[in-house]
């Protein structure tokens, strides 16, 4: 099982709305994530907008491709893109660059 951690930045003026959107994630989005192999997925948001994501999956590239192929992901990414700072204009799901794990206590 791969453990994946990534960082994104939520716009400072959108933090409360971002939290609210994640209090009610669309059921079809949750189903798609599970079907694509995203497990134990968590998001942590700091008050300055730093967003830390963590998930476990058998194959992150395949899990991302699985989501890319869904209509619900396209809708969700379009809806959520304005919440994020993205210097290169990448969608949030495209900007997920896994961090290198340097330690794990099993």
C-alpha positions in Angstrom: 0.0 0.0 0.0 1.4 3.4 -1.0 1.0 6.3 1.5 0.7 9.6 -0.3 1.0 13.1 1.2 0.6 16.3 -0.8 0.4 20.0 -0.2 -1.9 22.6 -1.7 -2.8 26.2 -0.7 -6.4 27.4 -0.2 -7.0 31.1 -0.8 -7.2 32.9 2.6 -10.6 34.5 1.9 -12.1 31.1 1.1 -11.2 29.0 4.1 -14.6 28.9 5.8 -16.4 28.1 2.5 -13.8 25.4 1.7 -14.5 23.8 5.1 -18.2 23.9 4.5 -17.8 22.2 1.1 -16.0 19.4 2.7 -18.6 18.9 5.4 -20.9 17.8 2.6 -18.9 16.1 -0.1 -21.2 14.7 -2.9 -21.9 11.0 -2.3 -21.1 10.3 -6.0 -17.7 11.8 -5.4 -17.0 9.7 -2.4 -18.1 6.6 -4.3 -15.8 7.5 -7.2 -12.8 8.0 -4.9 -13.3 4.6 -3.3 -13.9 2.9 -6.7 -10.7 4.5 -8.0 -8.6 3.1 -5.1 -8.4 6.2 -2.8 -8.5 4.9 0.8 -7.9 6.5 4.2 -8.1 9.9 2.5 -7.8 12.9 4.8 -7.4 16.6 4.4 -5.9 18.9 7.0 -6.2 22.7 6.7 -4.1 25.2 8.6 -5.4 28.7 9.3 -3.0 30.3 6.8 -4.5 28.1 4.0 -1.9 25.3 3.9 -3.8 22.2 3.0 -2.2 18.8 3.7 -3.7 15.8 2.0 -3.0 12.1 2.9 -4.3 8.9 1.3 -3.4 5.3 0.9 -3.7 3.5 -2.4 -2.2 0.5 -4.2 -1.0 2.7 -7.1 -1.3 6.5 -7.0 -0.9 7.0 -10.7 -3.7 4.5 -11.4 -5.9 6.1 -8.6 -5.5 9.5 -10.2 -6.2 8.2 -13.7 -9.3 6.4 -12.3 -10.6 9.7 -11.0 -9.6 11.6 -14.1 -11.9 9.3 -16.1 -15.0 10.2 -14.1 -17.5 12.9 -14.9 -18.0 13.7 -11.2 -14.3 14.5 -10.8 -14.5 17.0 -13.7 -17.4 18.7 -12.1 -15.8 18.7 -8.7 -12.5 20.1 -9.9 -14.2 22.9 -11.9 -16.2 23.8 -8.8 -13.2 23.7 -6.4 -10.5 25.3 -8.6 -11.3 28.9 -7.5 -10.5 27.9 -3.9 -6.9 27.2 -4.6 -3.8 29.3 -5.2 -2.2 27.8 -8.3 0.7 29.8 -9.9 0.8 27.7 -13.0 -3.0 27.4 -13.4 -3.1 23.7 -12.7 -6.4 22.2 -11.4 -6.2 21.0 -7.7 -6.0 17.4 -8.7 -3.2 18.1 -11.2 -1.2 20.1 -8.5 -1.0 17.1 -6.1 2.7 16.4 -6.1 3.5 13.6 -3.6 6.0 14.4 -0.9 8.9 12.0 -0.4 8.3 9.9 2.7 11.5 10.0 4.9 10.2 8.1 8.0 7.3 5.8 8.9 6.6 4.2 12.3 4.5 1.1 11.5 
